[in-house]
Amino acid sequence: MALPGALAGILWALYITRTTINVPALMGCIMSIGVATSNSILMVTFANEQRQAKAGGRDARSAALIAARTRLRPFS
């Protein structure tokens, strides 16, 4: 689910900066997609750990909300 958003952001950034498709831009695209994918995997793993906790696991909705609150924190 994160990859369409990453691709939209990549295309938007290339359009706004008037950058052509070249090797450095493609490397940046690949790296951005990799970061989006790894963050998605970490968020799903964190939510699954919240659901399977030994001390009373949470339901799917609250586990997803806790994972989003933890993983999608703003930079400070």
N, CA, C and O atoms as a DFTB+ gen file, in Angstrom:
304 C
 N C O
     1  1       0.813      -1.197       0.000
     2  2       0.000       0.000       0.000
     3  2       0.859       1.265       0.000
     4  3       0.373       2.329      -0.382
     5  1       2.092       1.177       0.409
     6  2       2.935       2.370       0.463
     7  2       3.588       2.683      -0.876
     8  3       3.994       3.821      -1.115
     9  1       3.694       1.694      -1.747
    10  2       4.409       1.912      -2.999
    11  2       3.711       2.884      -3.948
    12  3       4.405       3.695      -4.560
    13  1       2.388       2.858      -4.113
    14  2       1.776       3.879      -4.975
    15  2       2.007       5.302      -4.460
    16  3       2.219       6.223      -5.249
    17  1       1.968       5.475      -3.146
    18  2       2.258       6.793      -2.582
    19  2       3.690       7.219      -2.814
    20  3       3.961       8.382      -3.110
    21  1       4.614       6.271      -2.679
    22  2       6.021       6.579      -2.933
    23  2       6.242       6.933      -4.399
    24  3       6.969       7.877      -4.710
    25  1       5.622       6.185      -5.291
    26  2       5.765       6.476      -6.719
    27  2       5.151       7.828      -7.077
    28  3       5.708       8.567      -7.888
    29  1       4.015       8.150      -6.480
    30  2       3.402       9.456      -6.735
    31  2       4.308      10.582      -6.243
    32  3       4.459      11.601      -6.917
    33  1       4.907      10.399      -5.073
    34  2       5.828      11.408      -4.553
    35  2       7.077      11.551      -5.404
    36  3       7.584      12.656      -5.597
    37  1       7.568      10.437      -5.908
    38  2       8.752      10.471      -6.770
    39  2       8.447      11.237      -8.049
    40  3       9.196      12.131      -8.442
    41  1       7.336      10.879      -8.698
    42  2       6.981      11.550      -9.954
    43  2       6.695      13.026      -9.741
    44  3       7.062      13.861     -10.568
    45  1       6.024      13.354      -8.609
    46  2       5.755      14.749      -8.308
    47  2       7.054      15.530      -8.105
    48  3       7.202      16.638      -8.620
    49  1       7.992      14.952      -7.356
    50  2       9.261      15.632      -7.099
    51  2      10.068      15.809      -8.389
    52  3      10.690      16.851      -8.597
    53  1      10.056      14.799      -9.247
    54  2      10.767      14.931     -10.519
    55  2      10.131      16.015     -11.390
    56  3      10.842      16.768     -12.056
    57  1       8.813      16.098     -11.391
    58  2       8.120      17.114     -12.187
    59  2       8.375      18.518     -11.640
    60  3       8.671      19.439     -12.401
    61  1       8.262      18.680     -10.330
    62  2       8.432      20.005      -9.723
    63  2       9.854      20.523      -9.919
    64  3      10.050      21.706     -10.196
    65  1      10.841      19.647      -9.777
    66  2      12.236      20.074      -9.919
    67  2      12.726      20.037     -11.360
    68  3      13.873      20.386     -11.641
    69  1      11.851      19.612     -12.276
    70  2      12.183      19.519     -13.694
    71  2      13.419      18.659     -13.933
    72  3      14.273      18.980     -14.759
    73  1      13.492      17.563     -13.191
    74  2      14.605      16.627     -13.308
    75  2      14.263      15.576     -14.353
    76  3      13.159      15.032     -14.362
    77  1      15.209      15.298     -15.223
    78  2      14.989      14.266     -16.232
    79  2      15.233      12.891     -15.607
    80  3      15.828      12.771     -14.536
    81  1      14.760      11.868     -16.299
    82  2      15.002      10.500     -15.839
    83  2      16.432      10.135     -16.248
    84  3      16.721       9.929     -17.427
    85  1      17.309      10.061     -15.264
    86  2      18.698       9.687     -15.508
    87  2      19.127       8.698     -14.424
    88  3      18.331       8.330     -13.560
    89  1      20.359       8.283     -14.475
    90  2      20.824       7.248     -13.546
    91  2      20.737       7.703     -12.081
    92  3      20.233       6.937     -11.260
    93  1      21.195       8.892     -11.711
    94  2      21.051       9.299     -10.301
    95  2      19.594       9.390      -9.852
    96  3      19.273       9.034      -8.718
    97  1      18.706       9.865     -10.737
    98  2      17.293       9.956     -10.372
    99  2      16.701       8.567     -10.193
   100  3      15.908       8.353      -9.275
   101  1      17.064       7.628     -11.040
   102  2      16.564       6.259     -10.896
   103  2      17.104       5.591      -9.635
   104  3      16.385       4.832      -8.985
   105  1      18.339       5.859      -9.289
   106  2      18.894       5.315      -8.041
   107  2      18.137       5.876      -6.840
   108  3      17.853       5.149      -5.888
   109  1      17.811       7.158      -6.882
   110  2      17.013       7.752      -5.810
   111  2      15.623       7.144      -5.737
   112  3      15.086       6.937      -4.649
   113  1      15.041       6.858      -6.894
   114  2      13.719       6.212      -6.933
   115  2      13.781       4.835      -6.295
   116  3      12.918       4.479      -5.492
   117  1      14.785       4.069      -6.644
   118  2      14.933       2.721      -6.091
   119  2      15.131       2.780      -4.583
   120  3      14.551       1.984      -3.844
   121  1      15.950       3.723      -4.127
   122  2      16.182       3.852      -2.691
   123  2      14.920       4.286      -1.962
   124  3      14.641       3.790      -0.870
   125  1      14.155       5.197      -2.539
   126  2      12.915       5.655      -1.918
   127  2      11.898       4.528      -1.816
   128  3      11.224       4.392      -0.795
   129  1      11.782       3.727      -2.853
   130  2      10.861       2.591      -2.820
   131  2      11.315       1.574      -1.776
   132  3      10.484       0.978      -1.090
   133  1      12.623       1.372      -1.650
   134  2      13.142       0.459      -0.631
   135  2      12.837       0.931       0.779
   136  3      12.482       0.125       1.639
   137  1      12.970       2.219       1.025
   138  2      12.671       2.766       2.355
   139  2      11.183       2.643       2.656
   140  3      10.809       2.291       3.775
   141  1      10.331       2.927       1.681
   142  2       8.888       2.804       1.890
   143  2       8.498       1.354       2.171
   144  3       7.659       1.089       3.032
   145  1       9.103       0.423       1.449
   146  2       8.801      -0.992       1.649
   147  2       9.257      -1.467       3.019
   148  3       8.519      -2.167       3.712
   149  1      10.465      -1.092       3.411
   150  2      10.972      -1.545       4.711
   151  2      10.167      -0.947       5.859
   152  3       9.938      -1.622       6.863
   153  1       9.733       0.303       5.731
   154  2       8.912       0.901       6.781
   155  2       7.566       0.193       6.876
   156  3       7.042       0.000       7.973
   157  1       7.006      -0.193       5.738
   158  2       5.736      -0.926       5.753
   159  2       5.891      -2.276       6.443
   160  3       5.033      -2.682       7.227
   161  1       6.981      -2.965       6.151
   162  2       7.228      -4.263       6.775
   163  2       7.395      -4.110       8.278
   164  3       6.870      -4.917       9.045
   165  1       8.119      -3.083       8.705
   166  2       8.302      -2.850      10.139
   167  2       6.978      -2.535      10.830
   168  3       6.741      -2.987      11.950
   169  1       6.116      -1.764      10.170
   170  2       4.842      -1.410      10.783
   171  2       3.939      -2.635      10.925
   172  3       3.297      -2.812      11.960
   173  1       3.886      -3.476       9.900
   174  2       3.059      -4.682       9.971
   175  2       3.600      -5.638      11.026
   176  3       2.828      -6.239      11.774
   177  1       4.911      -5.782      11.093
   178  2       5.518      -6.648      12.101
   179  2       5.216      -6.140      13.503
   180  3       4.901      -6.927      14.395
   181  1       5.310      -4.838      13.700
   182  2       5.018      -4.257      15.009
   183  2       3.559      -4.480      15.389
   184  3       3.263      -4.801      16.540
   185  1       2.639      -4.311      14.430
   186  2       1.223      -4.526      14.711
   187  2       0.952      -5.994      15.031
   188  3       0.155      -6.292      15.920
   189  1       1.602      -6.910      14.321
   190  2       1.426      -8.336      14.617
   191  2       1.946      -8.689      16.005
   192  3       1.350      -9.508      16.704
   193  1       3.058      -8.072      16.406
   194  2       3.580      -8.310      17.753
   195  2       2.610      -7.790      18.808
   196  3       2.458      -8.405      19.864
   197  1       1.954      -6.667      18.535
   198  2       0.967      -6.128      19.470
   199  2      -0.239      -7.056      19.586
   200  3      -0.809      -7.205      20.667
   201  1      -0.624      -7.673      18.485
   202  2      -1.775      -8.585      18.511
   203  2      -1.453      -9.881      19.233
   204  3      -2.337     -10.472      19.854
   205  1      -0.198     -10.340      19.165
   206  2       0.178     -11.622      19.740
   207  2       0.872     -11.496      21.085
   208  3       1.516     -12.446      21.533
   209  1       0.759     -10.355      21.736
   210  2       1.423     -10.147      23.018
   211  2       0.878     -11.140      24.044
   212  3      -0.319     -11.423      24.083
   213  1       1.781     -11.658      24.870
   214  2       1.383     -12.660      25.866
   215  2       0.496     -12.064      26.949
   216  3      -0.377     -12.749      27.483
   217  1       0.709     -10.809      27.273
   218  2      -0.089     -10.176      28.334
   219  2      -1.340      -9.545      27.732
   220  3      -1.518      -8.329      27.791
   221  1      -2.197     -10.370      27.157
   222  2      -3.451      -9.860      26.598
   223  2      -3.243      -9.125      25.293
   224  3      -3.084      -7.905      25.289
   225  1      -3.243      -9.843      24.191
   226  2      -3.050      -9.227      22.883
   227  2      -4.185      -8.272      22.539
   228  3      -5.285      -8.381      23.080
   229  1      -3.920      -7.369      21.666
   230  2      -4.907      -6.361      21.276
   231  2      -5.666      -6.833      20.039
   232  3      -5.240      -7.751      19.338
   233  1      -6.804      -6.178      19.789
   234  2      -7.520      -6.480      18.555
   235  2      -6.801      -5.805      17.383
   236  3      -5.915      -4.976      17.591
   237  1      -7.178      -6.156      16.173
   238  2      -6.455      -5.700      14.988
   239  2      -6.474      -4.177      14.851
   240  3      -5.462      -3.576      14.489
   241  1      -7.609      -3.554      15.138
   242  2      -7.707      -2.100      14.967
   243  2      -6.806      -1.353      15.939
   244  3      -6.075      -0.450      15.532
   245  1      -6.846      -1.712      17.206
   246  2      -6.010      -0.996      18.176
   247  2      -4.534      -1.290      17.951
   248  3      -3.691      -0.420      18.170
   249  1      -4.207      -2.517      17.512
   250  2      -2.803      -2.827      17.206
   251  2      -2.316      -1.985      16.025
   252  3      -1.182      -1.506      16.030
   253  1      -3.170      -1.804      15.014
   254  2      -2.789      -0.981      13.862
   255  2      -2.624       0.483      14.260
   256  3      -1.709       1.154      13.782
   257  1      -3.497       0.982      15.130
   258  2      -3.381       2.373      15.579
   259  2      -2.118       2.597      16.401
   260  3      -1.453       3.622      16.252
   261  1      -1.787       1.649      17.264
   262  2      -0.568       1.777      18.062
   263  2       0.664       1.703      17.162
   264  3       1.619       2.456      17.352
   265  1       0.644       0.797      16.184
   266  2       1.773       0.677      15.253
   267  2       1.937       1.958      14.443
   268  3       3.058       2.422      14.238
   269  1       0.835       2.530      13.985
   270  2       0.915       3.776      13.212
   271  2       1.426       4.917      14.074
   272  3       2.242       5.720      13.622
   273  1       0.952       4.997      15.312
   274  2       1.413       6.059      16.205
   275  2       2.903       5.924      16.508
   276  3       3.609       6.923      16.642
   277  1       3.373       4.687      16.615
   278  2       4.775       4.470      16.953
   279  2       5.684       4.644      15.741
   280  3       6.721       5.300      15.835
   281  1       5.305       4.065      14.604
   282  2       6.168       4.065      13.430
   283  2       6.068       5.341      12.598
   284  3       7.031       5.695      11.918
   285  1       4.942       6.037      12.631
   286  2       4.760       7.231      11.800
   287  2       4.932       8.508      12.608
   288  3       4.166       9.459      12.451
   289  1       5.923       8.527      13.459
   290  2       6.161       9.700      14.287
   291  2       6.885      10.777      13.454
   292  3       7.660      10.445      12.558
   293  1       6.639      12.037      13.741
   294  2       7.299      13.099      12.982
   295  2       8.766      13.228      13.378
   296  3       9.175      12.841      14.473
   297  1       9.524      13.772      12.476
   298  2      10.935      14.003      12.779
   299  2      11.053      15.171      13.746
   300  3      10.285      16.130      13.673
   301  1      12.012      15.082      14.642
   302  2      12.183      16.186      15.588
   303  2      13.613      16.663      15.585
   304  3      13.956      17.590      16.319
